[in-house]
């Protein structure tokens, strides 16, 4: 009856969505879980799921996952973790470690402790699942962990900080003086932990691990032991009573056989779901065999569709399990997947995950039991087919999320023909919502991409290509190079020229972003040749646009204009709204740089109209900034400020840090023209800070130059000289790059 009621409520919420009702449910469950560890409820419905959209308020990327609902047997341990100790003179943050064998409840205790401690750390609570014992492609590397933490602190990505050492240094600088709590779940070694430690003594780190972390020297260490018979009886009894089942005989049988909290909880859940089921009275063998025995017994009672769904999601390389993922893996409809996940949740085989509405996670012990059964029932062909469905669906979800964010993605996204739309990708209400979705799901998308590469799937380069735009925006440069280099090798082995072109394009974008202009030009030229060879006109137009950008950065305006003109003519005859908008903006920018102000305004105004029609806010921001620069040059300062304020607002909403930095510099110049020197100084200082953080050399030079002008206006010639010296050195750096530039390639041909 509980399962039927759960499915009915879920379908009701899905078909007739009410955000107020949903918010009430989330608030209620959050208030309950905030003070207790949770045993899986059997009278409660599963979290509501939606197939087309995702709750934009479903939780931040690094908040603690949902726990269980009955807190038994760990009160003293929780008190030790949450009772303030003496401050002392620590050389770094407070370090607490929870150690114990699988199934002892380490993660559940950490969830409860983190929520209880959160108020003491007002600058943030960040939960990272390191997934040490998951499949290789699913594990979180130290570089990815550091970049994720820096993004959570809104620290701009530095394209030149890609090593663990460089990222850790940035992380320690960013956390100096902050009161934050970091939870690192499922750690393996002290070497894995050290780079992630914040700098401030006022911060704390809570770690869960299966064994002693040699060399870490924690301030507090707790080792969780299996329950006593009395504790086991208390936990089993509490779970059964919460579900309305009073069965002292079952409690006695469970307590007599099982001692690990996870196994106790599983057998209690099984008894609730099947009251007639007899609990074994014989020992499961060693204590480490308990969870395997409990889950094997639970799996045996599942109906075939639910067992199939569990086996399939056990193979999923990500950690967040939602209905669409289960549907594509099990080759079921979306509604069937919702029902199956609800059933598995009611049986205690999945745990709600508050990163997404209708989301679940799976304990490693459940995954192990399901994979053992999969080895017995699933053929390699069936699993490969499930993976291919997953790869296609994931590629579609990346497309759907990147398109609202990146104005050029409508041209560059590479989807395979014949994508299965039986389970459509999620829709996003805005670019901000899409970016939030990518932040929340990135670790899983990365795991799927790695699985796709290891499987040598024909989908690999397409998935990798589409993910790059987000990775570049958030600073995951190490992962871009890793994935695209592997995908390039696969495309070369397969003789896939289109895949090779796309991978050279992505690697060229990273080279350009990291100021390796020679390498970027070579990459783009190779990509252009390959796109031309396969007759891919859209790819050719994209590369001409990027070659225009490279030459613009290097000051080669003649070459830049040749490529921009090619893009303009091609877009006018065969491009969509976004392409035409970019073509107009490129020519408008070049016209402004070369002093053709009337035609520059015409191109930029037309570009802004097209971007507005296409709903591309980043493109709108670019046009507003360029028009602001144009008005500033003509001394129309009030008009310039209006354009630049709009541009800055758009770039801030999109998290576009480079354009934010450049717009702050432009606003500094405009406010100096208006006589608002204090405001100008604020903007110039912000510009210098941002450009330094993201290694934007030209932007740093511009900011120093503007600060020198402001210092001279204030009569501070010493400070002005210092800033001018910095600007000169940076310009020398840029000039050296330009002087080492190879002869420019010939101008592009006229488009057919």
BELJO-V126578 format. One record per residue. N is the residue number from 1. RES is the residue in one small letter. D_LAST is the distance of its C-alpha to the last C-alpha in Angstrom with 2 decimals. Layout:
# BELJO-V126578
n = (N | N)
res = (RES | RES)
d_last = (D_LAST | D_LAST)
This chain:
# BELJO-V126578
n = (1 | 2 | 3 | 4 | 5 | 6 | 7 | 8 | 9 | 10 | 11 | 12 | 13 | 14 | 15 | 16 | 17 | 18 | 19 | 20 | 21 | 22 | 23 | 24 | 25 | 26 | 27 | 28 | 29 | 30 | 31 | 32 | 33 | 34 | 35 | 36 | 37 | 38 | 39 | 40 | 41 | 42 | 43 | 44 | 45 | 46 | 47 | 48 | 49 | 50 | 51 | 52 | 53 | 54 | 55 | 56 | 57 | 58 | 59 | 60 | 61 | 62 | 63 | 64 | 65 | 66 | 67 | 68 | 69 | 70 | 71 | 72 | 73 | 74 | 75 | 76 | 77 | 78 | 79 | 80 | 81 | 82 | 83 | 84 | 85 | 86 | 87 | 88 | 89 | 90 | 91 | 92 | 93 | 94 | 95 | 96 | 97 | 98 | 99 | 100 | 101 | 102 | 103 | 104 | 105 | 106 | 107 | 108 | 109 | 110 | 111 | 112 | 113 | 114 | 115 | 116 | 117 | 118 | 119 | 120 | 121 | 122 | 123 | 124 | 125 | 126 | 127 | 128 | 129 | 130 | 131 | 132 | 133 | 134 | 135 | 136 | 137 | 138 | 139 | 140 | 141 | 142 | 143 | 144 | 145 | 146 | 147 | 148 | 149 | 150 | 151 | 152 | 153 | 154 | 155 | 156 | 157 | 158 | 159 | 160 | 161 | 162 | 163 | 164 | 165 | 166 | 167 | 168 | 169 | 170 | 171 | 172 | 173 | 174 | 175 | 176 | 177 | 178 | 179 | 180 | 181 | 182 | 183 | 184 | 185 | 186 | 187 | 188 | 189 | 190 | 191 | 192 | 193 | 194 | 195 | 196 | 197 | 198 | 199 | 200 | 201 | 202 | 203 | 204 | 205 | 206 | 207 | 208 | 209 | 210 | 211 | 212 | 213 | 214 | 215 | 216 | 217 | 218 | 219 | 220 | 221 | 222 | 223 | 224 | 225 | 226 | 227 | 228 | 229 | 230 | 231 | 232 | 233 | 234 | 235 | 236 | 237 | 238 | 239 | 240 | 241 | 242 | 243 | 244 | 245 | 246 | 247 | 248 | 249 | 250 | 251 | 252 | 253 | 254 | 255 | 256 | 257 | 258 | 259 | 260 | 261 | 262 | 263 | 264 | 265 | 266 | 267 | 268 | 269 | 270 | 271 | 272 | 273 | 274 | 275 | 276 | 277 | 278 | 279 | 280 | 281 | 282 | 283 | 284 | 285 | 286 | 287 | 288 | 289 | 290 | 291 | 292 | 293 | 294 | 295 | 296 | 297 | 298 | 299 | 300 | 301 | 302 | 303 | 304 | 305 | 306 | 307 | 308 | 309 | 310 | 311 | 312 | 313 | 314 | 315 | 316 | 317 | 318 | 319 | 320 | 321 | 322 | 323 | 324 | 325 | 326 | 327 | 328 | 329 | 330 | 331 | 332 | 333 | 334 | 335 | 336 | 337 | 338 | 339 | 340 | 341 | 342 | 343 | 344 | 345 | 346 | 347 | 348 | 349 | 350 | 351 | 352 | 353 | 354 | 355 | 356 | 357 | 358 | 359 | 360 | 361 | 362 | 363 | 364 | 365 | 366 | 367 | 368 | 369 | 370 | 371 | 372 | 373 | 374 | 375 | 376 | 377 | 378 | 379 | 380 | 381 | 382 | 383 | 384 | 385 | 386 | 387 | 388 | 389 | 390 | 391 | 392 | 393 | 394 | 395 | 396 | 397 | 398 | 399 | 400 | 401 | 402 | 403 | 404 | 405 | 406 | 407 | 408 | 409 | 410 | 411 | 412 | 413 | 414 | 415 | 416 | 417 | 418 | 419 | 420 | 421 | 422 | 423 | 424 | 425 | 426 | 427 | 428 | 429 | 430 | 431 | 432 | 433 | 434 | 435 | 436 | 437 | 438 | 439 | 440 | 441 | 442 | 443 | 444 | 445 | 446 | 447 | 448 | 449 | 450 | 451 | 452 | 453 | 454 | 455 | 456 | 457 | 458 | 459 | 460 | 461 | 462 | 463 | 464 | 465 | 466 | 467 | 468 | 469 | 470 | 471 | 472 | 473 | 474 | 475 | 476 | 477 | 478 | 479 | 480 | 481 | 482 | 483 | 484 | 485 | 486 | 487 | 488 | 489 | 490 | 491 | 492 | 493 | 494 | 495 | 496 | 497 | 498 | 499 | 500 | 501 | 502 | 503 | 504 | 505 | 506 | 507 | 508 | 509 | 510 | 511 | 512 | 513 | 514 | 515 | 516 | 517 | 518 | 519 | 520 | 521 | 522 | 523 | 524 | 525 | 526 | 527 | 528 | 529 | 530 | 531 | 532 | 533 | 534 | 535 | 536 | 537 | 538 | 539 | 540 | 541 | 542 | 543 | 544 | 545 | 546 | 547 | 548 | 549 | 550 | 551 | 552 | 553 | 554 | 555 | 556 | 557 | 558 | 559 | 560 | 561 | 562 | 563 | 564 | 565 | 566 | 567 | 568 | 569 | 570 | 571 | 572 | 573 | 574 | 575 | 576 | 577 | 578 | 579 | 580 | 581 | 582 | 583 | 584 | 585 | 586 | 587 | 588 | 589 | 590 | 591 | 592 | 593 | 594 | 595 | 596 | 597 | 598 | 599 | 600 | 601 | 602 | 603 | 604 | 605 | 606 | 607 | 608 | 609 | 610 | 611 | 612 | 613 | 614 | 615 | 616 | 617 | 618 | 619 | 620 | 621 | 622 | 623 | 624 | 625 | 626 | 627 | 628 | 629 | 630 | 631 | 632 | 633 | 634 | 635 | 636 | 637 | 638 | 639 | 640 | 641 | 642 | 643 | 644 | 645 | 646 | 647 | 648 | 649 | 650 | 651 | 652 | 653 | 654 | 655 | 656 | 657 | 658 | 659 | 660 | 661 | 662 | 663 | 664 | 665 | 666 | 667 | 668 | 669 | 670 | 671 | 672 | 673 | 674 | 675 | 676 | 677 | 678 | 679 | 680 | 681 | 682 | 683 | 684 | 685 | 686 | 687 | 688 | 689 | 690 | 691 | 692 | 693 | 694 | 695 | 696 | 697 | 698 | 699 | 700 | 701 | 702 | 703 | 704 | 705 | 706 | 707 | 708 | 709 | 710 | 711 | 712 | 713 | 714 | 715 | 716 | 717 | 718 | 719 | 720 | 721 | 722 | 723 | 724 | 725 | 726 | 727 | 728 | 729 | 730 | 731 | 732 | 733 | 734 | 735 | 736 | 737 | 738 | 739 | 740 | 741 | 742 | 743 | 744 | 745 | 746 | 747 | 748 | 749 | 750 | 751 | 752)
res = (x | x | x | x | x | x | x | x | x | x | x | x | x | x | x | x | x | x | x | x | x | x | x | x | x | x | x | x | x | x | x | x | x | x | x | x | x | x | x | x | x | x | x | x | x | x | x | x | x | x | x | x | x | x | x | x | x | x | x | x | x | x | x | x | x | x | x | x | x | x | x | x | x | x | x | x | x | x | x | x | x | x | x | x | x | x | x | x | x | x | x | x | x | x | x | x | x | x | x | x | x | x | x | x | x | x | x | x | x | x | x | x | x | x | x | x | x | x | x | x | x | x | x | x | x | x | x | x | x | x | x | x | x | x | x | x | x | x | x | x | x | x | x | x | x | x | x | x | x | x | x | x | x | x | x | x | x | x | x | x | x | x | x | x | x | x | x | x | x | x | x | x | x | x | x | x | x | x | x | x | x | x | x | x | x | x | x | x | x | x | x | x | x | x | x | x | x | x | x | x | x | x | x | x | x | x | x | x | x | x | x | x | x | x | x | x | x | x | x | x | x | x | x | x | x | x | x | x | x | x | x | x | x | x | x | x | x | x | x | x | x | x | x | x | x | x | x | x | x | x | x | x | x | x | x | x | x | x | x | x | x | x | x | x | x | x | x | x | x | x | x | x | x | x | x | x | x | x | x | x | x | x | x | x | x | x | x | x | x | x | x | x | x | x | x | x | x | x | x | x | x | x | x | x | x | x | x | x | x | x | x | x | x | x | x | x | x | x | x | x | x | x | x | x | x | x | x | x | x | x | x | x | x | x | x | x | x | x | x | x | x | x | x | x | x | x | x | x | x | x | x | x | x | x | x | x | x | x | x | x | x | x | x | x | x | x | x | x | x | x | x | x | x | x | x | x | x | x | x | x | x | x | x | x | x | x | x | x | x | x | x | x | x | x | x | x | x | x | x | x | x | x | x | x | x | x | x | x | x | x | x | x | x | x | x | x | x | x | x | x | x | x | x | x | x | x | x | x | x | x | x | x | x | x | x | x | x | x | x | x | x | x | x | x | x | x | x | x | x | x | x | x | x | x | x | x | x | x | x | x | x | x | x | x | x | x | x | x | x | x | x | x | x | x | x | x | x | x | x | x | x | x | x | x | x | x | x | x | x | x | x | x | x | x | x | x | x | x | x | x | x | x | x | x | x | x | x | x | x | x | x | x | x | x | x | x | x | x | x | x | x | x | x | x | x | x | x | x | x | x | x | x | x | x | x | x | x | x | x | x | x | x | x | x | x | x | x | x | x | x | x | x | x | x | x | x | x | x | x | x | x | x | x | x | x | x | x | x | x | x | x | x | x | x | x | x | x | x | x | x | x | x | x | x | x | x | x | x | x | x | x | x | x | x | x | x | x | x | x | x | x | x | x | x | x | x | x | x | x | x | x | x | x | x | x | x | x | x | x | x | x | x | x | x | x | x | x | x | x | x | x | x | x | x | x | x | x | x | x | x | x | x | x | x | x | x | x | x | x | x | x | x | x | x | x | x | x | x | x | x | x | x | x | x | x | x | x | x | x | x | x | x | x | x | x | x | x | x | x | x | x | x | x | x | x | x | x | x | x | x | x | x | x | x | x | x | x | x | x | x | x | x | x | x | x | x | x | x | x | x | x | x | x | x | x | x | x | x | x | x | x | x | x | x | x | x | x | x | x | x | x | x | x | x | x | x | x | x | x | x | x | x | x | x | x | x | x | x | x | x | x | x)
d_last = (67.35 | 65.72 | 62.61 | 62.39 | 62.85 | 60.22 | 57.62 | 58.51 | 58.16 | 54.86 | 53.40 | 54.84 | 53.22 | 49.90 | 49.88 | 51.40 | 50.49 | 52.77 | 51.96 | 55.49 | 57.03 | 54.73 | 55.50 | 59.18 | 59.01 | 57.22 | 59.72 | 62.64 | 61.62 | 60.73 | 64.17 | 65.86 | 63.93 | 64.26 | 67.94 | 68.22 | 66.85 | 65.87 | 66.77 | 64.38 | 65.60 | 66.23 | 67.21 | 64.08 | 60.67 | 57.69 | 55.29 | 53.11 | 49.58 | 46.43 | 43.41 | 40.79 | 41.67 | 43.65 | 46.39 | 45.05 | 48.62 | 49.34 | 50.19 | 48.88 | 47.32 | 50.48 | 53.33 | 56.00 | 55.51 | 57.89 | 61.21 | 63.99 | 66.71 | 70.09 | 71.21 | 74.09 | 75.56 | 73.48 | 75.13 | 76.70 | 73.50 | 71.61 | 74.38 | 74.18 | 70.46 | 70.70 | 73.99 | 73.39 | 74.88 | 76.11 | 73.43 | 74.68 | 72.75 | 69.71 | 67.19 | 64.37 | 63.74 | 66.17 | 65.32 | 66.50 | 66.06 | 66.70 | 67.34 | 68.11 | 67.34 | 64.70 | 65.98 | 68.38 | 66.36 | 64.89 | 61.72 | 63.72 | 66.15 | 63.34 | 61.75 | 65.09 | 65.88 | 62.51 | 62.93 | 66.49 | 65.53 | 62.45 | 64.44 | 65.61 | 62.09 | 60.53 | 57.46 | 56.06 | 56.66 | 54.00 | 54.23 | 52.34 | 52.68 | 52.31 | 52.44 | 54.07 | 55.19 | 52.02 | 49.51 | 47.93 | 44.50 | 46.32 | 48.37 | 47.65 | 47.20 | 48.84 | 45.57 | 44.24 | 47.67 | 47.73 | 44.23 | 45.18 | 48.39 | 46.71 | 44.18 | 47.20 | 48.75 | 45.50 | 45.32 | 41.85 | 40.18 | 40.41 | 37.57 | 39.90 | 42.74 | 41.96 | 45.25 | 48.24 | 50.27 | 47.82 | 47.22 | 50.96 | 51.70 | 49.32 | 50.96 | 54.44 | 53.55 | 52.08 | 55.20 | 57.81 | 60.33 | 58.95 | 60.96 | 58.72 | 59.53 | 57.33 | 57.97 | 56.76 | 57.32 | 57.71 | 57.94 | 58.89 | 59.68 | 60.68 | 57.80 | 55.42 | 57.15 | 57.79 | 54.26 | 54.15 | 57.43 | 57.20 | 58.97 | 61.37 | 64.92 | 64.77 | 62.12 | 62.81 | 61.23 | 62.28 | 61.48 | 62.07 | 62.48 | 64.20 | 66.13 | 67.46 | 64.85 | 66.58 | 66.44 | 65.21 | 68.70 | 68.22 | 70.47 | 71.08 | 70.84 | 71.50 | 71.80 | 71.66 | 74.12 | 74.27 | 76.28 | 79.98 | 81.25 | 82.20 | 78.76 | 77.12 | 79.39 | 78.59 | 74.81 | 75.07 | 77.51 | 75.38 | 72.29 | 74.30 | 76.10 | 72.90 | 71.70 | 75.06 | 76.49 | 79.98 | 80.63 | 82.95 | 83.10 | 79.33 | 79.43 | 82.20 | 80.37 | 77.15 | 79.06 | 81.07 | 78.03 | 75.16 | 75.08 | 71.41 | 70.19 | 66.94 | 68.92 | 71.49 | 68.85 | 67.16 | 70.45 | 71.39 | 68.10 | 68.70 | 72.18 | 70.95 | 68.37 | 70.96 | 74.46 | 76.05 | 74.48 | 77.10 | 76.51 | 77.38 | 80.49 | 79.98 | 78.31 | 74.66 | 75.66 | 74.66 | 73.43 | 69.89 | 69.88 | 70.56 | 67.02 | 65.90 | 68.85 | 68.31 | 64.63 | 65.17 | 67.83 | 65.61 | 62.68 | 65.06 | 65.85 | 62.24 | 60.93 | 58.26 | 55.23 | 56.27 | 56.91 | 53.48 | 51.84 | 53.91 | 53.02 | 49.30 | 49.28 | 51.46 | 48.50 | 46.21 | 45.50 | 45.46 | 48.58 | 47.83 | 48.15 | 46.90 | 46.79 | 43.06 | 43.42 | 46.53 | 44.92 | 41.97 | 44.27 | 46.94 | 44.56 | 46.44 | 45.55 | 45.47 | 48.82 | 50.39 | 49.33 | 50.93 | 54.14 | 54.13 | 53.63 | 56.39 | 58.67 | 58.04 | 58.65 | 61.90 | 63.01 | 62.48 | 59.72 | 57.09 | 57.60 | 55.89 | 53.31 | 52.82 | 49.35 | 47.98 | 49.58 | 50.54 | 50.15 | 52.45 | 53.11 | 54.97 | 57.80 | 57.45 | 60.55 | 59.10 | 55.89 | 57.99 | 60.04 | 57.01 | 55.31 | 58.53 | 58.50 | 54.81 | 55.68 | 58.14 | 56.06 | 52.30 | 50.57 | 47.84 | 45.45 | 46.33 | 45.85 | 42.49 | 41.30 | 42.60 | 40.72 | 37.40 | 37.98 | 38.80 | 35.67 | 33.42 | 35.42 | 35.44 | 31.68 | 31.48 | 34.08 | 32.25 | 29.05 | 31.21 | 32.93 | 30.11 | 27.80 | 30.27 | 30.81 | 27.58 | 25.04 | 22.15 | 23.60 | 21.84 | 18.68 | 20.59 | 23.33 | 23.16 | 25.27 | 25.96 | 25.57 | 28.90 | 30.63 | 34.17 | 34.75 | 38.42 | 39.15 | 36.55 | 35.90 | 37.81 | 36.53 | 36.96 | 38.08 | 36.49 | 34.70 | 38.19 | 39.43 | 36.47 | 37.15 | 40.84 | 40.06 | 38.09 | 40.96 | 43.45 | 41.71 | 40.09 | 42.81 | 42.44 | 38.64 | 39.00 | 41.64 | 39.47 | 36.58 | 39.07 | 40.46 | 37.00 | 36.46 | 39.96 | 39.39 | 36.24 | 34.53 | 30.93 | 30.68 | 31.71 | 28.50 | 27.15 | 30.42 | 30.59 | 27.05 | 27.78 | 31.22 | 30.05 | 29.11 | 32.71 | 34.25 | 32.59 | 33.78 | 37.32 | 37.57 | 37.81 | 36.18 | 38.49 | 37.47 | 33.71 | 34.16 | 36.54 | 34.45 | 31.00 | 32.54 | 34.25 | 31.21 | 29.20 | 32.02 | 32.04 | 28.31 | 28.75 | 31.78 | 30.00 | 26.94 | 24.82 | 21.65 | 20.35 | 23.81 | 23.88 | 20.64 | 22.15 | 25.48 | 24.24 | 22.46 | 25.82 | 27.90 | 25.75 | 26.37 | 30.08 | 30.01 | 28.44 | 31.02 | 33.81 | 32.73 | 31.85 | 28.82 | 28.66 | 28.68 | 26.13 | 23.67 | 24.32 | 23.91 | 20.58 | 19.26 | 20.58 | 19.13 | 15.59 | 16.05 | 17.44 | 14.86 | 12.19 | 14.80 | 15.37 | 11.82 | 12.90 | 10.13 | 13.07 | 14.81 | 12.15 | 12.14 | 15.91 | 16.35 | 14.48 | 16.86 | 19.79 | 19.09 | 19.16 | 22.49 | 23.95 | 23.36 | 24.72 | 27.81 | 28.28 | 28.00 | 25.02 | 23.57 | 21.31 | 19.52 | 19.63 | 18.06 | 15.12 | 14.42 | 15.37 | 13.06 | 10.02 | 11.72 | 12.50 | 9.23 | 7.97 | 11.53 | 11.80 | 9.38 | 10.37 | 13.22 | 16.94 | 19.73 | 20.29 | 16.79 | 16.66 | 20.19 | 19.50 | 16.65 | 19.18 | 21.97 | 20.34 | 19.77 | 23.23 | 24.89 | 23.54 | 24.63 | 28.01 | 28.43 | 27.73 | 29.99 | 27.69 | 29.68 | 28.92 | 25.14 | 25.83 | 28.02 | 25.56 | 22.79 | 25.44 | 27.12 | 23.99 | 23.22 | 26.83 | 26.63 | 23.70 | 25.49 | 28.62 | 27.06 | 25.78 | 29.25 | 28.14 | 31.10 | 29.94 | 26.95 | 29.49 | 31.73 | 29.14 | 28.52 | 32.28 | 32.92 | 30.42 | 31.86 | 35.28 | 34.55 | 33.29 | 36.49 | 38.63 | 37.35 | 38.29 | 41.69 | 41.15 | 42.80 | 43.71 | 40.19 | 38.91 | 41.49 | 40.58 | 36.89 | 37.89 | 40.56 | 38.10 | 35.66 | 38.54 | 39.75 | 36.40 | 36.04 | 39.65 | 39.20 | 36.21 | 37.98 | 35.21 | 37.51 | 35.28 | 34.19 | 37.83 | 38.98 | 36.60 | 37.52 | 41.21 | 40.74 | 39.07 | 41.94 | 44.43 | 43.09 | 43.18 | 46.70 | 47.91 | 46.69 | 48.63 | 51.70 | 51.78 | 52.33 | 53.67 | 50.68 | 48.36 | 50.22 | 49.84 | 46.06 | 45.78 | 48.06 | 46.09 | 42.86 | 44.58 | 45.93 | 42.63 | 40.64 | 43.41 | 43.40 | 39.70 | 39.60 | 37.19 | 38.14 | 36.42 | 37.85 | 41.30 | 41.16 | 40.27 | 43.09 | 45.62 | 44.72 | 45.25 | 48.51 | 49.64 | 49.06 | 51.06 | 53.82 | 54.11 | 54.35 | 57.21 | 58.90 | 58.46 | 57.37 | 58.15 | 55.74 | 53.13 | 53.51 | 53.11 | 49.85 | 48.50 | 49.44 | 47.52 | 44.46 | 44.74 | 44.99 | 41.91 | 39.88 | 41.17 | 39.84 | 36.36 | 36.54 | 37.56 | 34.43 | 32.27 | 34.25 | 33.82 | 30.03 | 28.41 | 26.25 | 22.92 | 19.94 | 17.43 | 15.00 | 11.70 | 8.72 | 6.41 | 3.76 | 0.00)
